[in-house]
Each structure stands twice: as structure tokens, then as C-alpha cells.
């Protein structure tokens, strides 16, 4: 099977990451508003992106083009990324992730890219459930989850150690946010398609 390296929606082109995406990730993670609910606004050091995060984004790719990280472009410009990752120890379950540049907010792009990956997960990987999480005050991200048909499942609290272990960003250790994180999910039976 040849690897799936490109996907597309009406307005987005999703491609696999490569080493040339370092500056794209650095600019994305360097925006305090983008990182507000992830690290409290701190950016990710370029060296950490180069040595740890970007290699993981490149490495975590499956041949079918279902799981892994996807660089998102609109009209040839990098606007962020999407991911669908299996959950260790929970067969049939995966987690959806996304991070977009501020200029791409409010256009429905997160929903569009998320819908593509969730649909592929249910169709091609025969997933039973896809989840997504965010901080309770991230109303825009919760809106995306709801538009994807996800329902609230639970609230939970991450401590500073868990926050520091997030593998898609890195910053100086921070205190845990005062509120809670929320998890939303959609099952195969609930999925209405693209």
C-alpha cells in the first residue's frame, strides 16, 4: 500500500508534515492567543520543536492516511494542523486534535478538517469512538466539537505535571489552570457523516 500523503476538503489541503515545517510550527506556537488554553500563552522553543515535536509529527503517520498529524493549508499557506491518534490501551478509540493560526479562526476550518478526519476514522479504521478535549473556557473549540456531533462526556482536572506532559507543545512548567478540562465524544452510531 502506498502511503496517503494528501487529503482535501472544500477549502483545506491536508498534507503530511516534513522537516521544512519547523518555522510554520514555531510561528503557530509563538502566538500567545493560539497557546492561551494549552500552555497559558507561552510559546514552544524552536529547539524543542526541531528535536522533539516535529519529528513526532513526521513519525506518527500510518499508510492508510487515517492516524497521525496533518499540516493544514489554505490557498497554499500554512494555517495549522489536525491530528487523529489512537488511544493507547483503548482499542477502537481515537482522539482528535487541531490547532489553527488566529487568521484562520471563525471560518469553520476546524470543523471542516475535523469532520474529514473523524469520518475517515470511522470508515477506514472502524473506530467506535472519537474524543476531543479542551479547557472549559475555550468556547470556540467546544463549538467545533459540538458541530462535529460530539456530546459532553466528562470534566476533569489536569495538574501541572500532566500539562507539562502534553506532547504537542512545550513550555516552562506552569501552574494548572484554575478550571477544568472537558471531554466530548462521538460514537460510530451517532456519526452523521461529512
N, C-alpha and C positions, 0 to 999 in steps of 0.2 A: 504494500500500500504506500503510495507516495504521500508525503506529508501535506496537510492542509495548511497553507500559509496566509491565505487571504479570505476574508468574509466581507460582506457588504450589506448595508441596509439602504433605504432610500437616500439617506443623507450622510451616512458614515461609511468609511472604509476601515476595516479592522485588519491589521497585519501582525505577524509575529514580531516581537522585539528583536533587535540586534544591538551590537556594541555601539553603533552610531547614535543610539537614543540617549546617551548619557546626558547631554545638555538639555534635551526635552524633559527628562525626569527632574533634573536639577531646577529648571525653571518652574515646573509644576509644583514641586515640593517646596520651592522657595517663596511661594505666595502665602502669607500668613492667614489669609481668609480661606484658602483651599485646605490648609492644615489645621484650621481652628478646632474642629471636633476630632482630630486624630492625635495631634501632639500638643494641643493648646496654642498652636500658631507657629511653633518652631519648625524651621526647615530641616531637611536632611543634608548632612555634609556630603559634598561631591565625592569624597574618597569612599564613604560608606556606600553610596550609590554605585560607584565603579567596582568596588571589591565584593560587595555582598548582595545588594538588591537587584541590580541589573543582571548579574549572572543568574540569579534565581529566576527572574522573569524570562530569560532566554532558555534556561534549562527545563523549566516546568512546562513542557509542551507535549501533547500527545499527537500521534499521527492523524487521528480522525478529525482533529480540529475542534474538539469539544472542550477539553480541560486545558488550563494554563492561562497565560496573560496575553492580552491583545493591545497593541498600540492603536489608538483611535485617531483617525484623521478626517478632516472635513475640508474638501476642496484642496487637498494636498498639504494642509497644515495640521501639525500635531495638536490635538485638543485634549488628550488624556489617555486613560486606559480602562480596560474592563478585564475581569477575570472570572472564571468559573473553576473552582477547585474542589476535588473530592474531600470529604471529611474523614480523617484517619479514624479507623475503628467503627465507622458508621456506614456500612455498605448501602448504596442506593441514595446517599445524601451528598449534596454539594453546597458550597457557599458561593454566592455571587458578590463580586466587589466591583467598585468603579470609583474613579477619581478624575474629575474634569477641570480644565482651566476655567477661571472665572468668566472669561469671554464666552464660554460655551454654556453657561448656566441659563436656565429658564427657557430653553428652546426645545425641550423634550428629548434631547440627545441621550441622556442617561436612561430614560425609559426605552428608547429605540434600541440602543445597544444591549441593554439588559434583557429585553424581550428576545432578541436574536439568540443570545447565549442560553437563556433558560429554555427556550424552545428546542435548541439543539441538544441540550442535556436530556430533556425528556424523550426526544425522538431517537437520538443516536446512542446515548449511554444508558437508556432505560432507567433513568433516575426515578426515584419515588418522591423525593422532596428536595426543594432548593430553598435555602435560607439566606437571609441578609441581616446584618446588624448595623446599628449606628447609635450615636449618643442621642438621648431623648430630646434634646433641643435642636437637633438637626432636622427641622421640619421639611426642608426640601428633599432630603434623602428618604425620609419616611413617606413623603408623597410619591416618590418614584416606586418604592416598594408596593404601595397600595395600588398604583396604576398597573403594576405587574400582576395584580390579583393576590398579593401576599396579605396574610392576616397576622395580626399581633399574636405572638406566642408566649413571650415572657419578657420580664425586665430583670436585669442582673447588674451587679456592680463589679467593675474591674478595678483591681488595686494598681498601684504604680508599677509593680513588678510585671503584671500582665500587660499593662500599657506599653512598658518598655520592650516587651517581647513581640510586639506587632512586627511582622516580617515584611511589611510593605513600606515602612518608614522607619526612621531612626532619629532620635533627638536626645538631648540630655535627659536624664531621668526627671520625670515631672510628677507632681502630686496627682493623685487620682482626681478626676472631675468630681464636683460635688453631687451630681445627679447619678442617673443610672443609664446603662446601655439598654437598648431594646432589640429584640429579635422578631423578625417577621418571616413567614414561610408560606410557600405554596406547594401543594401536592400535585402529583400527576393527574389525579382525578379532578382537581379544582382548576387545572390549567385550561385556559380557553384558546390558547394558540397565539400566533403572531399577529 
